[in-house]
Amino acid sequence: MAAAGPTGSRSGALCRLLLLTLTILTFASDACKNVTLRVPSKLDAEKFIGRVDLEECFKSANQIYSTDPDFQILKDGSVYTTNAILLSSEKRSFTILLFNTENQEENKIVVLLEHQTKVLKKRHSKENVLRRSKRRWAPIPCSMLENSLGPFPLLLQQVQSDTAQNYTIYYSIRGPGVDQEPLNLFYVERDTGNLYCTRPVDREQYESFELVAFATTPDGYTPELPLPLLIKIEDENDNYPIFTETTYIFTVSENCKVGSTVGQVCATDKDEPDTMHTRLRYSIIGQVPASPTLFSMHPTTGVITTTSSQLDRELIDKYQLKIKVQDMDGQYFGLQTTSTCVINIEDVNDNMPTFTRASYVTSVEENTADVEILRVSVEDKDLVNTANWRANYTILKGNENGNFKIVTDPKTNEGVLCVVKPLNYEEKQQVTLQIGVVNEAPYSREASSRSTMSTVTVTVNVKNQDEGPECSPPTQTVRIKENAPVGTKSNGYKAYDPETRGSSGIRYKKLNDPKGWVIVDENSGSIQVFRNLDREAETIRNGIYNITVLASDQAGRTCTGTLGIILEDVNDNGPFIPKQTVVICKPVMSSVEIVAVDPDEPIHGPPFDFSLESSDSEVQKMWRLEKINDTAARLSYRNDPPIGSYVIPIRVTDRLGQARTTALNVKLCDCITENDCTLRVSPRIGNGEIKLGKWAILAILLGIGLLFCILFTLVCGVSGAPKQPKVFPDDLAQQNLIVSNTEAPGDDKVYSTNSFTTHAVGTSATQGACGTMGSGVKNGGQETIEMVKGGHQTSECCRVAGHHHTLDSCRGGHVETDNCQYMYSEWHNYTQPRLCEESIRGHTLIKN
């Protein structure tokens, strides 16, 4: 029996081994697909050897197993070694088992490991080519593990063409990694089509290579089209995940709720995305201070949250976390990196300020203001020099009269108590204040629920002071009728001694009396009317006349008060019409409203009576006055009076019979508005301003423009007319035009060369232009105008009725310009016959 035990155990183990073998064979026979991975003969532990597409066979697997304990399969299909392996033969296989425990489904994949060798495979014989059942010249998927250890050159695959059974085929490749950067990475054997890699490749630099294969005959014939070859570089987990920052700094409020977000960390991995090599897991591996643990980190998002609501800045104001990120979904063989995260605890106003003492006592002299009398201090555990720490002080009780003020010293956070309004010892000798304190920032709910405002009591003792007279109240009033005669006396301003509450020994003096109407008695302060009072004076407001009085005691201490003299109204003013000129536009108006006012108080004012105050019957016939209300009447015209100005006397009487007559100037005008009438009838006398309307200004401008047009037309006409030929004697330079009288010598007259001048004798007249004229001689009614050349004389005469006239055709004098000559010629041709006619008519008149 003793020997049977080992035999039975050995037989049981053998049965289990056979069962496992049968299971493997069963799975192998029904495998979803077979996958071949080319690996080196020596594999290190935790080495990535390839990737299998699991979803192609089973998308919903939640459990993945390997039948070979030396290999591990991850969720993304990555195959890793668990131990160091030395392949003794060229091939080794294992099966991947896929299970779904929910619906009891299963599947499997067979993985064949093929040992890479440097032995080059010989070219297949023509018979083997004939035995192939599939087309060989087609794109063949190919992959290569990055950072492969070789041996190099490393056989990747074989490219072959079916035309090799009929031709001698040479194979070649082109593209990146061959004749483009990186150069000479791949090559193909010309005769066999074997594709090799010459050195390791980094996937992060080159993810894949797109090559083109060619099959040609020795004479250059191409029986096949170029074949595209895609070589994919399989990723190896050779890059560590890296945090985006070396040190993360976050801030979270103290007393925050559980689960409050503190911040988020992030890392990057250069390996192939969406693989286990880049599937990162975050975790906290250390905290300073270590206890208690207050933070947690989401493994996939890197979000840091709080696990406790007991964060207290007043205890610990900063935490430091050591965080880790690891690829391969956090598995132990994944690559990892660490970083530091600093979490600052932000202060909230969860601690209320409290006074350091329960009560204070201080003192101040009466009649002093704007002085500091006390400083109170508080304690606050919140962050210094923040709104949660700074204090706001308030006087809760005892400051009903506004004598005190408390402010915060920004440097020390103390409350400074000041007197801003003088205290009076005679009224109150002691004041008790209650002061409260709060922070600038509002309290958190927790602080408000567990505590109340801190308060303190301050006792202020008032010290007595020997003070001068007191003017209280500062403004006093008396009543005097405005028609009170000069010398009338009345009570005045009264000051008193606060110690005795009396007025003896106090002297009074008038400081300000705008109109000098009263006199102030020095001893009693009473007033006496010095000039007639007038309630309706311009400077009087609301019937009150103010004077300023100075009160002083024997020690020279003073106070100042105001005495308001209320002037009681008497009916000493009649109502009048302030607007003494009115306009009635006849086309649109037949009447006008007039309003009267009375400077006296309403009891001496309206209702008013209006009447026409004129003995002229024409005024009564032409105008009519109707009362509208207590202060206004309507003035209208009768019998269609002519347009013009009228002066109408109107008498206005108040309720007590006080009356006043106003001479109302009424302008009856043909207008639409009053302004139109005012412009038309305004007199133009003295230095009165003349106003021009816009139409008048426009008419003036148009007239000026018209004159310029006429002048421009004349100038153009004169300059454009044809010049008449001018005939001048050869001795023109020596000729002079002389005006003379042959009967008797006369006075010579020189005529201007620049303009026409007229010289009249009797009824004859001469005109000259363009040149210096000679002398003219008058004799009775005879006048001779001659052109003189040297001592000789040449003339053309016109004799009429015994009178002798000589007028040369402008041959005398030197002509300077053509324009001047032309103007003179025209003038001469125009005036010569007319001068003769005028001379004849003149002589005829003389004879008659």
Buried (B, 14 or more C-beta within 10 A) or exposed (E): EEEEEEEEEEEEEEEEEEEEEEEBEEBBEEBBEEBEBBBBBEBEEBBBBBBBEBEEBBEEBEEBEBBBEBBBBBEBBBBBBBEEBEBEEEEBBBBBBBBBEEEEEBBBBBBEBBBBEEEEEEBBEEEEBEEEEEEBBEEBEBBBBBEBBEEBBBBBBBBBBBBBEEBEBBBBBEBBBBEEEBEEBBBBBEEBBBBBBBEBBBBBEBEBBEBEBBBBBEEEEEBBEEBEBEBEBBBBBBBBBBBEEEEBEBEBBBBBEEEBEBBBBEBEBBBBEEBBBBBBBBBBEEBEEEEEEBBBBBBEEBBBBBEEBEBEBEEEBEBEBBBBBBBBBBBEBBBBBEBBBBBEBBBBBBBBBBBEEEEBEBEBBBBBEEEEBBBBBBEBBBBEEBBBBBBBBBBEEBBEEEBBBBEBEEEEBBBBBBBEEBBBBEEEEEBEBBBBBBBEBEBBEEBBEEEEBBBBBBBBEBEEBEBBBBBEEEEBBBEBBBBBEEEBBBBBBBBBBBEEEEBEEBBBEBEEBEBEBBBBBEEBBBBBBBEEBBBBBEEBEEBEBBBBBBBBBEEEBBBBBBBBBBBBBBBBBBBBBEEEEBBBBBEEBEBBEBEBBBBBBEEBBBEBBBBBBBEEEEBEEBBEBEBEEEBBBBBEBEEEBEBEEBEBBBBBBBBEEBBBBBEBBBBBBEBEEBEBBBEEBEEEEEEEEEEEEEEEEEEEEEEEEEEEEEEEEEEEEEEEEEEEEEEEEEEBEEBBBBBBBEBEEBEEBEBEBEEBBEBEBBBBBBBBBBBBBBBBBBBEBBBBBBBBBEEEBBBBEBEBEEBBBBBBEBBBBEBEEEEBBBBBBBBBEEBBEEBBEBBBEBBEEEEE
